[in-house]
Amino acid sequence: MHTEAKNIFLRRFARSILWLAVFSLIFATVESVAQPAVVIENVTLIDGTGSAPVADATVVLDNGVIARIATGATARTLRKPRGATVVDARGKFLIPGMMDMHIHLLGGGAWRDSSAQSDKPVDPDTGLRTLQGYLYYGFTSVYDAGNNPDFILSLRERERRNEIVAPRIFATGQLLSYPGSWSVGYAGIGVRDWPGTIDDLELQVARKPDIQKITYEAMGVGPNPLVRQLPRELMRQMIDYLHARGVRTTAHISNERMARDAIDAGIDTLAHAPATGVITQDFAELVAAKKIPIQTSLAVFDEIRALKDGVDFLRTPEYRAVVDPREPAVREQARQRYLKLGWPDWFAAIYPYALRNVKRIHDAGGILVLATDRTLAPAALRELELVVESGIPPLAALRIATLNAAAFLGRERDLGSIELGKIADVVLLEADPSVDIRNVRKVVRVWKGGVEIDRTRLDLPINTPSIAAYQSPSP
């Protein structure tokens, strides 16, 4: 009996030592990733809500969130957290991390040049470099609206485990379309008719999409032939099924009629503003009243119409800083295909309608969301310019790129603005973007979750002097 008691004691002691080692490892890991608080003081705050800029503000980032915001006398007497990193941001401007809510990340194999499906091998390194280009220019979140699911969902998982330096990745995985319709392939499932499509939906639900994209498109305009369209009743059944399982939805549409069908079916958001024709005032008021976030998606029109004259837009300082120098040659191949299809002329023809519709939705009080339907950070910078060119003021455009983008994700309670308790994704700028939206290019520092991104260590041409095509970005 004495021997048995001794053995029990030894086993319990061994277990205690094991658990002590486990807890020590856990605490060591937590301590290794713990970050000191950051105090950004003497800054002009543009909080992303659309409110006017506030001068001489102090913002405290702690434990990954916005812990304190102080202005005036309160800012001057604010007690700083012990050990905090203090940033004197006098003369500079603090905005929320920006978001591009419609990309198809390069490197997935399904998307060779942001627009064409192919069987090119998956290339995670290309994907990661492209994502880091977004971080470099202050975009701390992106939404991939359809891609090779193994590629994009693996990157999403690695980002969420902090294994890679990247913006927050939100993703659909594969979008849902209809056989013979638009976007069926590596990035899109051609669903079956009900109830067969339940298996397709369950596959996607298991992948845990942040938003499920549905393509509702008939084409049949300009140089585009008519294609089979997802039946309206099937779309409604799919949306109901996804909602019952807690999945948010968005729809690709191209005109007001399609948008109304998707809204009637219960869609949560729209992946484009209608472009093939001017929308009615009634529609603008409808989406405003229903608070349906609608993506701007102007850069895709702007880029394809620009391809008629060549690919020089890829040789600007902004592109040279973050984009592979081989990209112009790749895009030249796309240009030749687009010219053969007649797309540049067609996109040039409908672009004014897209621009006018975006402005009409804004004027009606609608929720516009920054989105490019491209895959490179400079295109997102261009999207902001195009939004302002539509007649929307820069301060409102910043909200479109931040808080409204969070609303598209259903995450406006914890992302998208500099407000107490929200996730500390913030960007420090050298110049005032509320005066000139092009000043968003003048990034000084970027924090994601309260941790500063070392922009000099991102895997980008600007940080690789050996790349002969490198050219410094505009000051």
Beta strands, then each sheet from edge to edge (+ up, - down):
strand 1: 38-45
strand 2: 54-62
strand 3: 65-71
strand 4: 85-88
strand 5: 93-96
strand 6: 98-103
strand 7: 139-144
strand 8: 168-171
strand 9: 175-177
strand 10: 188-190
strand 11: 212-215
strand 12: 249-252
strand 13: 269-270
strand 14: 294-295
strand 15: 368-369
strand 16: 426-429
strand 17: 443-448
strand 18: 451-453
sheet 1: 3+ 2- 1+ 4+
sheet 2: 3+ 2- 1+ 5+ 16- 17+ 18-
sheet 3: 6+ 7+ 8+
sheet 4: 9+ 10+
sheet 5: 11+ 12+ 13+
sheet 6: 14+ 15+
end
